[in-house]
Amino acid sequence: GLPSYLLTKMQAEGFQRPTLIQRAAIPRMLRQKHNPLRLPVGDLIITDMTGSGKTLSFVLPMIANTNNFSNHLQGVIIVPTRELSVQIHKVVSNLCRGGSKKRKQNPVRVLRLAGSPGNIAATETVRREEPHILIGTPQILRAVLVEDKAVDLSHLTHVVFDEIDQLLSLPNDRNACLDLMAIGVAKTPNMALRNNRDHETVASTQRRQLVFVSATVTQEVMNVAKHIMHNYEQATPRDDPEEFVRRSMRSSEPRDRPHGGSESRSSAEGSEGSEGSEGSGGGGRAGI
């Protein structure tokens, strides 16, 4: 499960229980931690409605799986907008603070990239800061990781595409995403997709886990998944049928019905991002 310092952090933030999608997704991503031979682990598609806690469903296990005593990049989060990158950076940075004395002395380093793809300073920043987790939009990440080869990518554990349907909707972002899906594998999956070759030839040497996150899974998303992903699963709230039925019943109740009593905040709440430090010094509430 999740390490104690993360559970303590979540309790301090007022979260008492995981949401349905977090129950479904977190164990599937934690598998990567218990994989000493770095054999292929099944990829993952996380799907649930907006406000369900999808962000924490991939952020928490990514942090848990990160070796903070290493100087290698281990997680990449690709998002469609600058605003979302700010918000997720704030969440991840907040969760990475605290823990034991050793962890405080060697924290998980988080970096958000901003600017245009031709920004040379971005590549220099990544090399200097040696982040464990990198967050940014597709084109700047492709420029730094694929074109400039700023860091060693052989230690990647997770590559997450948040709002994958939106990422694939614009041609330039789509092409950048296809190139980023290649990092951590021996062959480029975008060529396999364009040539309609068997995706197994690409996935056979996979080392990192590829994760798609979206409120809706379009046909385009499924087409890319079938060509690029290896042995993928879908994590949905329906993975816990009894809870899903109860939630469905609650959502069908009249909206003007008064609620009795107050409940503890759940992980489905959102946090508003604001401009701040590009590095891991961001703060704020952790619930998304």
One Martini backbone bead per residue (centre of mass of N, CA, C, O) as a GRO file, in nm:
protein
  288
    1GLY     BB    1   0.101   0.032  -0.006
    2LEU     BB    2   0.104   0.323   0.121
    3PRO     BB    3   0.291   0.523   0.281
    4SER     BB    4   0.275   0.671   0.588
    5TYR     BB    5   0.336   0.971   0.508
    6LEU     BB    6   0.095   0.991   0.309
    7LEU     BB    7  -0.133   0.918   0.502
    8THR     BB    8  -0.077   1.146   0.702
    9LYS     BB    9  -0.113   1.375   0.500
   10MET     BB   10  -0.408   1.313   0.426
   11GLN     BB   11  -0.526   1.338   0.713
   12ALA     BB   12  -0.434   1.636   0.754
   13GLU     BB   13  -0.626   1.723   0.500
   14GLY     BB   14  -0.909   1.538   0.557
   15PHE     BB   15  -0.865   1.243   0.454
   16GLN     BB   16  -1.033   0.921   0.512
   17ARG     BB   17  -1.099   0.826   0.208
   18PRO     BB   18  -1.118   0.676  -0.077
   19THR     BB   19  -1.204   0.673  -0.381
   20LEU     BB   20  -1.304   0.473  -0.625
   21ILE     BB   21  -1.070   0.535  -0.827
   22GLN     BB   22  -0.843   0.495  -0.618
   23ARG     BB   23  -0.898   0.196  -0.558
   24ALA     BB   24  -0.848   0.106  -0.859
   25ALA     BB   25  -0.556   0.247  -0.931
   26ILE     BB   26  -0.331   0.233  -0.715
   27PRO     BB   27  -0.258  -0.075  -0.714
   28ARG     BB   28  -0.173  -0.078  -1.024
   29MET     BB   29   0.077   0.120  -0.973
   30LEU     BB   30   0.228  -0.027  -0.731
   31ARG     BB   31   0.347  -0.271  -0.887
   32GLN     BB   32   0.610  -0.126  -0.988
   33LYS     BB   33   0.769  -0.144  -0.715
   34HIS     BB   34   0.739  -0.478  -0.732
   35ASN     BB   35   0.996  -0.473  -0.982
   36PRO     BB   36   1.319  -0.554  -0.987
   37LEU     BB   37   1.340  -0.652  -1.308
   38ARG     BB   38   1.174  -0.462  -1.495
   39LEU     BB   39   0.921  -0.568  -1.598
   40PRO     BB   40   0.641  -0.578  -1.758
   41VAL     BB   41   0.373  -0.361  -1.695
   42GLY     BB   42   0.068  -0.287  -1.701
   43ASP     BB   43  -0.124  -0.073  -1.832
   44LEU     BB   44  -0.332   0.241  -1.793
   45ILE     BB   45  -0.684   0.334  -1.757
   46ILE     BB   46  -0.831   0.631  -1.628
   47THR     BB   47  -1.189   0.644  -1.540
   48ASP     BB   48  -1.373   0.947  -1.467
   49MET     BB   49  -1.526   1.190  -1.340
   50THR     BB   50  -1.533   1.496  -1.257
   51GLY     BB   51  -1.430   1.506  -0.916
   52SER     BB   52  -1.320   1.193  -0.828
   53GLY     BB   53  -0.984   1.174  -0.792
   54LYS     BB   54  -0.770   1.122  -1.027
   55THR     BB   55  -0.509   1.263  -0.949
   56LEU     BB   56  -0.445   1.094  -0.688
   57SER     BB   57  -0.446   0.812  -0.838
   58PHE     BB   58  -0.143   0.891  -0.963
   59VAL     BB   59   0.027   1.058  -0.761
   60LEU     BB   60   0.062   0.874  -0.515
   61PRO     BB   61   0.208   0.626  -0.654
   62MET     BB   62   0.437   0.787  -0.779
   63ILE     BB   63   0.563   0.877  -0.514
   64ALA     BB   64   0.588   0.595  -0.379
   65ASN     BB   65   0.786   0.489  -0.628
   66THR     BB   66   0.998   0.693  -0.543
   67ASN     BB   67   1.348   0.743  -0.538
   68ASN     BB   68   1.495   0.989  -0.335
   69PHE     BB   69   1.814   0.877  -0.368
   70SER     BB   70   1.794   0.951  -0.651
   71ASN     BB   71   1.895   1.122  -0.979
   72HIS     BB   72   1.643   1.022  -1.133
   73LEU     BB   73   1.405   1.002  -1.358
   74GLN     BB   74   1.056   0.860  -1.284
   75GLY     BB   75   0.838   1.094  -1.362
   76VAL     BB   76   0.569   1.178  -1.599
   77ILE     BB   77   0.355   1.470  -1.665
   78ILE     BB   78   0.101   1.517  -1.906
   79VAL     BB   79  -0.048   1.824  -2.020
   80PRO     BB   80  -0.257   2.057  -2.198
   81THR     BB   81  -0.200   2.286  -1.972
   82ARG     BB   82  -0.064   2.527  -1.779
   83GLU     BB   83  -0.275   2.531  -1.550
   84LEU     BB   84  -0.257   2.225  -1.485
   85SER     BB   85   0.043   2.221  -1.414
   86VAL     BB   86   0.018   2.402  -1.167
   87GLN     BB   87  -0.181   2.231  -1.005
   88ILE     BB   88  -0.017   1.963  -0.993
   89HIS     BB   89   0.239   2.078  -0.871
   90LYS     BB   90   0.107   2.160  -0.605
   91VAL     BB   91   0.020   1.879  -0.515
   92VAL     BB   92   0.292   1.728  -0.526
   93SER     BB   93   0.459   1.916  -0.343
   94ASN     BB   94   0.287   1.882  -0.089
   95LEU     BB   95   0.323   1.565  -0.064
   96CYS     BB   96   0.653   1.577  -0.048
   97ARG     BB   97   0.622   1.680   0.222
   98GLY     BB   98   0.779   1.539   0.474
   99GLY     BB   99   0.846   1.309   0.711
  100SER     BB  100   1.129   1.203   0.759
  101LYS     BB  101   1.442   1.314   0.799
  102LYS     BB  102   1.553   1.182   0.542
  103ARG     BB  103   1.327   1.289   0.356
  104LYS     BB  104   1.377   1.591   0.409
  105GLN     BB  105   1.678   1.574   0.302
  106ASN     BB  106   1.541   1.375   0.054
  107PRO     BB  107   1.343   1.484  -0.153
  108VAL     BB  108   1.109   1.496  -0.379
  109ARG     BB  109   1.161   1.613  -0.700
  110VAL     BB  110   0.985   1.892  -0.850
  111LEU     BB  111   0.904   1.983  -1.198
  112ARG     BB  112   0.806   2.268  -1.394
  113LEU     BB  113   0.740   2.330  -1.727
  114ALA     BB  114   0.800   2.626  -1.922
  115GLY     BB  115   0.725   2.726  -2.238
  116SER     BB  116   0.885   2.685  -2.520
  117PRO     BB  117   1.043   2.445  -2.713
  118GLY     BB  118   1.304   2.659  -2.756
  119ASN     BB  119   1.386   2.645  -2.451
  120ILE     BB  120   1.697   2.617  -2.322
  121ALA     BB  121   1.651   2.657  -2.013
  122ALA     BB  122   1.490   2.397  -1.963
  123THR     BB  123   1.719   2.194  -2.006
  124GLU     BB  124   1.912   2.313  -1.793
  125THR     BB  125   1.721   2.277  -1.552
  126VAL     BB  126   1.697   1.970  -1.558
  127ARG     BB  127   2.001   1.910  -1.524
  128ARG     BB  128   2.034   2.067  -1.253
  129GLU     BB  129   1.782   1.952  -1.072
  130GLU     BB  130   1.708   1.654  -1.092
  131PRO     BB  131   1.429   1.528  -1.127
  132HIS     BB  132   1.181   1.291  -1.045
  133ILE     BB  133   0.946   1.494  -1.135
  134LEU     BB  134   0.770   1.580  -1.441
  135ILE     BB  135   0.598   1.880  -1.564
  136GLY     BB  136   0.391   1.923  -1.870
  137THR     BB  137   0.374   1.995  -2.187
  138PRO     BB  138   0.431   1.829  -2.476
  139GLN     BB  139   0.640   2.013  -2.637
  140ILE     BB  140   0.846   2.072  -2.408
  141LEU     BB  141   0.901   1.773  -2.335
  142ARG     BB  142   1.003   1.681  -2.608
  143ALA     BB  143   1.241   1.876  -2.633
  144VAL     BB  144   1.390   1.774  -2.371
  145LEU     BB  145   1.365   1.444  -2.388
  146VAL     BB  146   1.397   1.384  -2.707
  147GLU     BB  147   1.577   1.603  -2.849
  148ASP     BB  148   1.789   1.679  -2.602
  149LYS     BB  149   1.841   1.462  -2.394
  150ALA     BB  150   1.869   1.564  -2.082
  151VAL     BB  151   1.806   1.265  -1.972
  152ASP     BB  152   1.784   0.974  -1.814
  153LEU     BB  153   1.521   0.717  -1.902
  154SER     BB  154   1.580   0.424  -1.759
  155HIS     BB  155   1.410   0.504  -1.467
  156LEU     BB  156   1.133   0.489  -1.547
  157THR     BB  157   0.796   0.429  -1.417
  158HIS     BB  158   0.610   0.683  -1.515
  159VAL     BB  159   0.364   0.778  -1.778
  160VAL     BB  160   0.144   1.057  -1.780
  161PHE     BB  161  -0.184   1.127  -1.937
  162ASP     BB  162  -0.363   1.403  -1.891
  163GLU     BB  163  -0.621   1.439  -2.073
  164ILE     BB  164  -0.599   1.259  -2.343
  165ASP     BB  165  -0.824   1.364  -2.530
  166GLN     BB  166  -0.704   1.653  -2.550
  167LEU     BB  167  -0.413   1.582  -2.644
  168LEU     BB  168  -0.533   1.438  -2.924
  169SER     BB  169  -0.693   1.692  -3.068
  170LEU     BB  170  -0.411   1.811  -3.145
  171PRO     BB  171  -0.168   1.765  -3.369
  172ASN     BB  172   0.088   1.865  -3.214
  173ASP     BB  173   0.026   1.719  -2.946
  174ARG     BB  174  -0.006   1.436  -3.058
  175ASN     BB  175   0.283   1.400  -3.167
  176ALA     BB  176   0.423   1.452  -2.898
  177CYS     BB  177   0.290   1.217  -2.745
  178LEU     BB  178   0.391   0.985  -2.923
  179ASP     BB  179   0.688   1.040  -2.853
  180LEU     BB  180   0.653   1.011  -2.536
  181MET     BB  181   0.559   0.705  -2.552
  182ALA     BB  182   0.864   0.606  -2.615
  183ILE     BB  183   0.964   0.638  -2.345
  184GLY     BB  184   1.109   0.331  -2.230
  185VAL     BB  185   1.149   0.221  -2.521
  186ALA     BB  186   1.297   0.084  -2.808
  187LYS     BB  187   1.052   0.189  -2.975
  188THR     BB  188   0.850   0.386  -3.173
  189PRO     BB  189   0.505   0.416  -3.151
  190ASN     BB  190   0.435   0.615  -3.383
  191MET     BB  191   0.533   0.425  -3.611
  192ALA     BB  192   0.344   0.193  -3.549
  193LEU     BB  193   0.086   0.355  -3.594
  194ARG     BB  194   0.140   0.459  -3.887
  195ASN     BB  195   0.208   0.148  -3.992
  196ASN     BB  196   0.027  -0.071  -3.850
  197ARG     BB  197   0.167  -0.228  -3.639
  198ASP     BB  198   0.237  -0.439  -3.404
  199HIS     BB  199   0.240  -0.348  -3.069
  200GLU     BB  200   0.422  -0.582  -2.952
  201THR     BB  201   0.696  -0.479  -3.072
  202VAL     BB  202   0.700  -0.240  -2.865
  203ALA     BB  203   0.613  -0.365  -2.572
  204SER     BB  204   0.836  -0.591  -2.516
  205THR     BB  205   1.052  -0.351  -2.385
  206GLN     BB  206   0.916  -0.254  -2.147
  207ARG     BB  207   0.948  -0.053  -1.827
  208ARG     BB  208   0.720   0.137  -1.813
  209GLN     BB  209   0.426   0.302  -1.715
  210LEU     BB  210   0.132   0.361  -1.888
  211VAL     BB  211  -0.093   0.654  -1.848
  212PHE     BB  212  -0.437   0.715  -1.879
  213VAL     BB  213  -0.642   1.019  -1.841
  214SER     BB  214  -1.012   1.039  -1.810
  215ALA     BB  215  -1.353   1.107  -1.839
  216THR     BB  216  -1.315   1.014  -2.142
  217VAL     BB  217  -1.328   0.751  -2.396
  218THR     BB  218  -1.224   0.761  -2.698
  219GLN     BB  219  -1.154   0.627  -3.000
  220GLU     BB  220  -0.871   0.750  -3.016
  221VAL     BB  221  -0.766   0.641  -2.749
  222MET     BB  222  -0.809   0.337  -2.817
  223ASN     BB  223  -0.628   0.331  -3.065
  224VAL     BB  224  -0.367   0.402  -2.919
  225ALA     BB  225  -0.375   0.181  -2.704
  226LYS     BB  226  -0.370  -0.068  -2.900
  227HIS     BB  227  -0.079   0.019  -3.029
  228ILE     BB  228   0.093   0.090  -2.744
  229MET     BB  229  -0.010  -0.069  -2.527
  230HIS     BB  230   0.050  -0.298  -2.248
  231ASN     BB  231  -0.162  -0.488  -2.108
  232TYR     BB  232  -0.420  -0.329  -2.050
  233GLU     BB  233  -0.616  -0.140  -1.817
  234GLN     BB  234  -0.928  -0.049  -1.654
  235ALA     BB  235  -1.006   0.216  -1.433
  236THR     BB  236  -1.306   0.211  -1.240
  237PRO     BB  237  -1.581   0.249  -1.031
  238ARG     BB  238  -1.689  -0.050  -1.111
  239ASP     BB  239  -1.481  -0.219  -0.937
  240ASP     BB  240  -1.708  -0.130  -0.708
  241PRO     BB  241  -2.024  -0.209  -0.725
  242GLU     BB  242  -2.155  -0.123  -0.455
  243GLU     BB  243  -2.045   0.169  -0.452
  244PHE     BB  244  -2.154   0.251  -0.728
  245VAL     BB  245  -2.452   0.222  -0.659
  246ARG     BB  246  -2.456   0.420  -0.422
  247ARG     BB  247  -2.362   0.665  -0.586
  248SER     BB  248  -2.589   0.661  -0.795
  249MET     BB  249  -2.816   0.706  -0.589
  250ARG     BB  250  -2.715   0.977  -0.479
  251SER     BB  251  -2.710   1.129  -0.764
  252SER     BB  252  -3.043   1.089  -0.794
  253GLU     BB  253  -3.100   1.288  -0.599
  254PRO     BB  254  -3.224   1.564  -0.505
  255ARG     BB  255  -3.063   1.873  -0.498
  256ASP     BB  256  -3.267   2.019  -0.269
  257ARG     BB  257  -3.176   1.833  -0.058
  258PRO     BB  258  -3.102   1.818   0.254
  259HIS     BB  259  -2.814   1.794   0.452
  260GLY     BB  260  -2.697   1.590   0.706
  261GLY     BB  261  -2.451   1.723   0.806
  262SER     BB  262  -2.102   1.676   0.815
  263GLU     BB  263  -1.827   1.600   0.611
  264SER     BB  264  -1.552   1.482   0.520
  265ARG     BB  265  -1.314   1.534   0.315
  266SER     BB  266  -1.255   1.441  -0.003
  267SER     BB  267  -1.061   1.362  -0.291
  268ALA     BB  268  -1.258   1.528  -0.499
  269GLU     BB  269  -1.142   1.782  -0.448
  270GLY     BB  270  -1.029   2.089  -0.546
  271SER     BB  271  -0.749   2.285  -0.660
  272GLU     BB  272  -0.612   2.597  -0.686
  273GLY     BB  273  -0.405   2.732  -0.908
  274SER     BB  274  -0.083   2.901  -0.890
  275GLU     BB  275   0.164   3.089  -0.922
  276GLY     BB  276   0.507   2.966  -0.887
  277SER     BB  277   0.721   2.757  -0.830
  278GLU     BB  278   0.889   2.531  -1.039
  279GLY     BB  279   0.954   2.370  -0.815
  280SER     BB  280   0.917   2.194  -0.492
  281GLY     BB  281   0.784   2.465  -0.330
  282GLY     BB  282   0.505   2.407  -0.342
  283GLY     BB  283   0.164   2.443  -0.242
  284GLY     BB  284  -0.121   2.339  -0.082
  285ARG     BB  285  -0.382   2.166  -0.159
  286ALA     BB  286  -0.428   1.806  -0.235
  287GLY     BB  287  -0.723   1.797  -0.356
  288ILE     BB  288  -0.841   1.592  -0.663
   0.00000   0.00000   0.00000
